[in-house]
Amino acid sequence: MLGPLPLVHQVAVGMAAVLTCAALGLWLGWLVPLAIVPTTLALLGATVGAVAAYVLLHDSTRRPASRP
């Protein structure tokens, strides 16, 4: 979705997505007055962040195979 990025930028975007979603899950766990452990929502947020990072960085275009 973001196009071909260098590896360093891919890692930065992936980590930013995971950390942001985990922080939002932790914050939501403290905000909602339910009997939910905030770390559970932080792990759920990290999972959502990993899926978001995959969607952001997945390249579905087909490239021709390199020939030796």
C-alpha positions as CSV (number, residue, x, y, z in Angstrom):
1,M,0.0,0.0,0.0
2,L,2.8,2.4,0.8
3,G,4.9,1.2,-2.1
4,P,8.4,-0.3,-2.1
5,L,10.2,1.1,0.9
6,P,13.7,0.5,2.1
7,L,14.0,-2.1,4.9
8,V,14.7,0.5,7.6
9,H,11.6,2.4,6.7
10,Q,9.5,-0.8,6.6
11,V,10.7,-1.7,10.2
12,A,10.0,1.9,11.4
13,V,6.4,1.8,9.9
14,G,5.8,-1.6,11.3
15,M,7.0,-0.8,14.8
16,A,5.1,2.5,14.8
17,A,1.8,0.7,13.9
18,V,2.3,-2.0,16.5
19,L,3.3,0.4,19.3
20,T,0.6,2.9,18.5
21,C,-2.2,0.2,18.6
22,A,-0.8,-1.4,21.7
23,A,-0.7,2.0,23.5
24,L,-4.3,2.7,22.4
25,G,-5.4,-0.7,23.7
26,L,-3.7,-0.1,27.0
27,W,-5.2,3.4,27.3
28,L,-8.7,2.0,26.4
29,G,-8.2,-0.7,29.1
30,W,-7.7,2.0,31.7
31,L,-10.5,4.2,30.3
32,V,-13.3,1.7,30.1
33,P,-14.9,0.9,33.5
34,L,-15.2,-2.9,32.8
35,A,-13.4,-5.8,34.5
36,I,-10.9,-6.1,31.7
37,V,-7.2,-6.2,32.5
38,P,-5.5,-3.3,30.6
39,T,-2.6,-5.6,29.5
40,T,-5.1,-7.8,27.7
41,L,-6.3,-5.0,25.6
42,A,-2.7,-3.9,25.0
43,L,-2.0,-7.4,23.6
44,L,-5.1,-7.2,21.5
45,G,-4.0,-3.8,20.3
46,A,-0.6,-5.1,19.4
47,T,-2.2,-7.9,17.4
48,V,-4.4,-5.3,15.5
49,G,-1.2,-3.2,15.0
50,A,0.6,-6.2,13.5
51,V,-2.3,-6.7,11.1
52,A,-2.3,-3.0,10.3
53,A,1.5,-3.1,9.6
54,Y,1.0,-6.1,7.3
55,V,-1.8,-4.2,5.4
56,L,0.4,-1.1,5.2
57,L,3.5,-2.8,4.0
58,H,2.1,-5.7,1.9
59,D,3.0,-5.3,-1.8
60,S,0.6,-7.2,-4.0
61,T,2.2,-6.3,-7.4
62,R,3.8,-9.1,-9.3
63,R,7.4,-8.6,-10.5
64,P,9.1,-10.6,-13.1
65,A,11.4,-13.3,-11.8
66,S,15.1,-12.4,-12.1
67,R,17.1,-14.5,-14.5
68,P,20.7,-15.5,-13.7
